[in-house]
Every structure is written in C-alpha cells, then in structure tokens.
Amino acid sequence: MDDLKKLQLIFQTLSDYNRLGIIRFICERESSVGEIVKATKLSQPLVSHHLRVLKENGILETKRNGPFIFYYIRDKRILDAINLFQELFKNSDIKDRTSSKFCSGWIISNHNNKTKEDRQ
C-alpha cells in the first residue's frame, strides 16, 4: 500500500467524532471497554466497533489483564499530530455544516455511490 493510501486511511479513521472522543479519553491511561462506554455515554456495541476500527488502523493496541482487555494509544505521537491540527485550525472559519455530528449527507451519498461504482 502506498503512503498516500495509508495517510487517507488514517485521516478517515480519525474523521469520526466518536473515535476522537475515545482517543481523548484513552490518552491519559489505558481503559477497558466498560470504562470507555461510561465516559463517552455511547453504547457498548458502538464503542466496540470504534475500538476495532482504531485498532485495525494502528491507532490503538490492547493488553489483557485477567478477564479484561485494556486499550491504549499505540504511539503517543498521534496525540501530537491531533493537537497540531487543532492548533492549525483553531482560528479558522470552518463551519459545521452537517445535519448530525456523525457525518454529513454528502459524505454518506458519496460513499454509497462509490461503493456502487466499486461493485461494478
């Protein structure tokens, strides 16, 4: 996989509001799914989905302690990168034009169109 494709996947992974919230919670200390559910007020299946995506794309890692699995940031430099983007765009005039905080209709329709094109 080329570098641009990897970068695209990382930005797609980080583009989700809930995933960023999970990263922000985990950045201080490793956490179990239950702790993340409680802190984020998201459902357990949704948290598990986002954790899987974050782990598959190299953002998080896990370790087992008895019956519990704890998640932690694989490379803390990702936090520096996120903070850099926050600083770069802190005073920008970017507006939230989405109808919900998960993703805009434009992104959904383009994703669905792309999926259809990929199947052909």
N, C-alpha and C positions, 0 to 999 in steps of 0.2 A: 504494500500500500504506500502510495507516495505521501510526502509531507503535507501537501495541501489537503488531501483527503483526511488525514489524521487530524489536522487542525479543524477542518469542518466538523468532524465528529465530536471533537472536544467542545467546540462552540455550541453545537446542537445539544450536547449533554448539559452544558451549563446554562442553556437558554430557558430552562424551566424554573418558574418561580418557586415551586415546592422543593426542587432539588437544591436550589441556592439556600433555602431556609434550613434544609437538612445539613448542608455543609457548614452553615454558620453555627448551628447547634453543636455539631461534632467537632468543630475546630478547637474547642477548649479541651475536650477529653473524649476518649473512646466511649461509645454508648451502645446500649442494646436496642433492639427494635422497640421494645416496650417504652424505654426512656424517650426515644425519638417520637413515638406516637403521642406520648403525654405532652412533650414540649411543643410539638408542631400542631397538635389537635387535628391531625389527619388520621384517616382510618388505617388500621394495620395492613390491609391488603395494598393500599395505595403507597404507604411507606415502604413496604417490602418491594413493590415494583420499582420505586425510585432508587432504593438501595441497590437493587440488582443492576439497574442501568448504570449507576455511578461506579459500581464495582467492575462491571464488564468493560467500561471505558477507562479504567485505570485511575479513577479519582479516589476510590476507597479501597480499603483492604479489610480483612476480617481476621479475628482470632477467637478461638473457643476457650471459654473458662467454665468448666463443668457443663451444665446443660445450656448455657447461654452463649450466643455469638455476639461479639462486640465489633463494631465498625469504627474505623479510624481513617484519617486522611493519610493516604499513601505517601504523598510527597508534599510537605508543607509549603513548597514554593507556589503551589496552585493558589494558596491564600494570598500570596504576594501579588500574583497576576490579577486576581479578582479585585484586590484593593487598588491596584494600579488603574484598572478600568473604571472603578468607582471614582477615583481621583480625576482621571482624564475627563470624565463626562459629568462631574459634579455640577458644574455651572452651565451645562449645555441646555438647549431649549427642546430637548427630546420630550415628547408628549406621549402619554399612554393613550393610544387610540384604540385599544382593544375593548371588546364588549365584556370580556371576563379576564380574570387575572391569569388564566392558564395559557391561552393562545388566541390569536385573532381569527376571525372567519376567513380572512385572506390566506393565512398560513394553512388552515385546515383544507380549504378548497384547492390550493396549490399542491398540497401534499397528496390529496386524493387524486387529483389529475395526474400527478407524477407517478403515483402508484399504478394507475390505469395504463399510462404510457409504458411503464416498466414491464407490465404483463404482456404487452403486445409484441 
